């Protein structure tokens, strides 16, 4: 009894703590609705399993023959079983009922979705049912039939066992003798089971439009003309055989139902398996492209609808490959916004420059956001200065860990397109206390991605604060504070303290004199975890990011509604689609997805943990369904402030899912789709080692796509041809971007938000892909020489993200290059910028200088780092040690070298084509360039006292 009471109290403590947590957050309705539904479903499942099983056993026992002649073996079985008979007759149904109840309770979400289902307003092309029938109803009906079949099957097996044990079924040689009562019970049970199978097979025909075949998801030619009719026939046969079993229960003749059962088995083999195989092999396969075309067309249309890409704007793009002077003049705004600070690389710089104390930390992967500064939109790299209790070392006592060090401090932001003269980030918001050009905000972060497991905050008014607010600089005393918000359950009595002492297995919560009746306990503080608990029907984006909104730091979380039952829509592995070089996701329990909507935007206040859900896609039927279930938990989008609107963005995981789909479904012609002659794939990340197979992640940039009137905050990705044979050609075939700027009007999305644009490059236009460009960078002699010099003095060279920007009528590649010493306190410094356009490259200290070199001495636009005067960092812990790397050739020399390279290529191409006029023109151009190089070299020699470093020799072109 004592043990049972202790266990019960622990269970109650967990339940009570959950109630307090949800109630404080304002989402108690979510918890109670889920619990009530689970309890009701458990009882339904328990009763639906236990009662029929118990009745079946009771009927079999009570109708047993009284004077049955049993063999000696059965007599022994009865002697053993009789003392346990009562326990078994009640215990077996109870155990089966518990299992059934637990299984049924786990389906609480699908039951609530069925009961509150919302029509989609569109129908499937095969059966003309509303899409909601497949998403909400069909899975529910099939689960009911499956559960009932399990009940009847288990009941039948136990009926047979009981009747055999008590002599109602006797086997004498080849003869089986069954009593009348047993015959009736077994025949009725078999009839019920077959009747349920008839219903199940009938439902199976509808499932063909959601099942994945060898070619597409959805009913193909064979399914429509063989599988579906076959399942209809089998369903009728099963129903007829069920009727024969019911007749046997009355007449007592087993021949007809047994013959019918054999016929059903044979029919299932012939009609259900052999006939579809024959149709597929001898009718479809020889003419598959023509016969499957209508069904492929269905699959294309429904897939594009289900993944939200039906309205994509496809733009033929004849990409320029010649870097002409002034080519970027019309793209000046885009060029000025190109991001050089790689959020995946510069985290060590944030730590070294902005961490200040060992008990603070920054995440390995920083976030990208944008702010309006001096009337201009500025892309930024942002991060929260969060707590790191491990930095306390031996001072990591319970008191310090849970009462003193309770929160992080401040948001740090750096300009995405700028660098200091020595390659450090240019901070727009930094320091402790926080200062900078961003709006004023509450800097204390009690709820972050790396917050402690729990903290106890708050105190009676007038008591001395004990929480560390922030460390003072110099010789000043650290500042103290006391939490004043409403962030967690209040420890207002002895019982509550005892409950949380049990929950966190810490007696200090109960014993400490610093824990008063005014104290609050903060836990479950990760923003994604908090949103997931209050919105369990959502699948959340893998990345959350902090923004300053209305004077507070809030975490913005994107929520998705998913389904795998959308008819004719191709199924995609969610975990595979969103995995890339920045993060590899573990497979989800619900991983095969063929419908997705960014239905909810959620915010979590970093100070008090308040969670707010906004209906972002109020036309989504799945979200409308859950709004009926939890009517007071989701706010309308009209309640979103203008400042919040200016920071929400098109979510990355949704974009990754869409690019995974568009690799094949950008093709809308069924014949072309069938042959897969124009299938694309996302390129591997060229900055990773060749041994890895991580996809290149999408990147957020402010840029102007063809068809746009001005640059907007966007997310983009590229496509190369899908691999065929041993490898894929790494040439660019597509460029996908989506407008991610929701505007800044309160409660109103910008008109262009979410607009997908796909630049399609012609097959014969061999614009190099990211892999080719990276290989060109790595193998170029001039670049290699400079990189080798940068690596001197025990320094590492780090290639940043390789960005692709549609400017100058073509595609510009930009890659920042960082140098980091091998010291323990080193961090990467941006030293060089690689750029490429067509087959030409440039490698300079700044992006502005590199663009000018690339485009013949004048790009026509200024980059964001145009005002930087590049200097070489000296040795020490923050840069490369040893000899400082020299700068590359000046702009004019690099421009002439680029022109010479192009002239040589023109000569070779003319020679191959037999075009002697073009050959002569290219030869004359090359001779003129050589003359200019000689003059430039003589001028350099006359003005330089010491000889310059000799450039690597190249083969002099022949003049004929």
Secondary structure, DSSP 8 states (H G I E B T S, - for coil): -HHHHHHHHHHHHHHHHHHHHHHHHT-HHHHHHHHHHHHHHHHHHHHHHHHHHHHHHHHHHHTS-TT----HHHHHHHHHHHTTHHHHHHHHHHHHHHHHHHHHHTTHHHHHHHHT----S-B-TTT--BHHIIIIIHHHHHHHHHHHHHHHHHHHHHHHHHHHHTTSEEEETTEEEE-HHHHHHHHHHHHHHHHHHHHHHHHHHHHTTTSB-SS-BS--HHIIIIIHHHHHHHHHHHHHHHHHHHHHHHH---HHHHHHHHHHHHHHHIIIIIHHHHHIIIIIGGGHHHHHHHHHHHHHHHHHHHTT-TT-EEEE---B-S--TTTTGGGHHHHHT---S-TTTTHHHHHHHH--STTEE--SS-EEEEEEETTEEEEEEEEE-EE-GGGGGGG--HHIIIIIS--EE-EEEEEEEEE-TTS-EEEEEETTTTEESS---B-EESS-TT--SEEEE---TTS---EEEE--STT---EEE---S--SEE--SHHHHHHHHHHTT-THHHH-TT--TT-EEEE---HHHHHHHH-TT-EE-S--EEEEETTEEEEEEEEEEEES--TT---EEHHHHH-BTTB-----SS-EESEEEEEEEEEEETTT--EEEEES-TT-HHHHHHHHHTTTSEEEGGGS-HHHHTT----HHHHHHHHHHHHHHT---HHHHHHTTT-EE--B-TTS-TT---B---EEEEE--TT-SS-EEEEEEEEEE--BTTB---BEEEEEEEE----SBTTB--TTTT-EEEEE--TT---B-HHHHHHHHHH-HHHHHHHHHHTTTTEEEEEEEEEEE--TTB-EEEEEEEEEESSTT---EEEEEEEEETTEEEEESSHHHHHHHHTTT--SS--TTTT-------SSTTS--SS-------HHHHHHHHHHHHHHHHHHHHHHHT-HHHHHHHHHHHHHHHHHHHHHHHHHHHH-SS--------------
